[in-house]
Amino acid sequence: MSATLAVKVVPGASRSKVAGWLGLELKLRISAPPDRDKANKSVERLLAKRLGLAPKQVNIVKGLTSTHKKVEFQGISQAELVTAFGKPATTK
């Protein structure tokens, strides 16, 4: 069982947190700088902690050098992601 999620990452924030939906992407503020994969690892750790998963169950599969990323989760369903983060905001 796996699920995916589109995220928008803002590195260099004062603290790491889930900031809510920005259109169809979940916005994450990450305290780590975008240097040598530090922000990517922080994204994986933040989402794993929030979902009660091991960090190895969360992997960025697209956008390693971009602020727009696609994250894949192992051992969780898409419905469980909706329960954890709510539904994305619709754009008009």
Residue pairs with C-beta under 8 A, 6 or more apart in sequence:
1 74
1 75
1 76
1 77
2 72
2 73
2 74
2 75
2 76
3 72
3 73
3 76
3 77
3 78
3 80
3 81
4 61
4 70
4 71
4 72
4 73
4 78
5 26
5 47
5 70
5 71
5 73
5 81
5 85
6 24
6 25
6 26
6 68
6 69
6 70
6 71
7 25
7 26
7 27
7 28
7 43
7 47
7 68
7 69
7 70
7 71
8 22
8 25
8 26
8 27
8 28
8 67
8 68
8 69
9 28
9 30
9 39
9 43
9 67
9 68
9 69
10 19
10 27
10 28
10 29
10 30
10 67
11 30
11 32
11 33
11 34
11 39
11 67
12 30
12 31
12 32
12 33
12 34
13 29
13 30
13 31
14 29
14 31
15 29
15 31
16 28
16 29
16 30
16 31
16 32
16 42
16 46
17 28
17 29
17 46
18 26
18 27
18 28
18 46
18 50
18 85
19 27
19 28
19 29
20 26
20 27
21 27
21 85
21 86
21 87
21 88
21 89
22 89
23 88
23 89
23 91
24 88
24 89
24 91
25 68
25 88
26 85
26 88
28 43
28 46
28 47
30 39
30 42
30 43
30 46
31 42
32 38
32 39
32 41
32 42
33 39
37 64
40 60
40 64
40 69
43 60
43 69
43 71
44 55
44 58
44 59
44 60
44 71
45 55
45 58
47 53
47 58
47 71
47 73
48 54
48 55
48 57
48 58
50 84
51 58
51 73
51 76
51 80
51 81
51 84
53 73
53 74
53 75
53 76
57 73
57 74
57 75
57 76
58 71
58 72
58 73
58 74
59 71
59 72
59 74
60 69
60 70
60 71
60 72
61 70
61 71
61 72
62 69
62 70
63 69
63 70
73 81
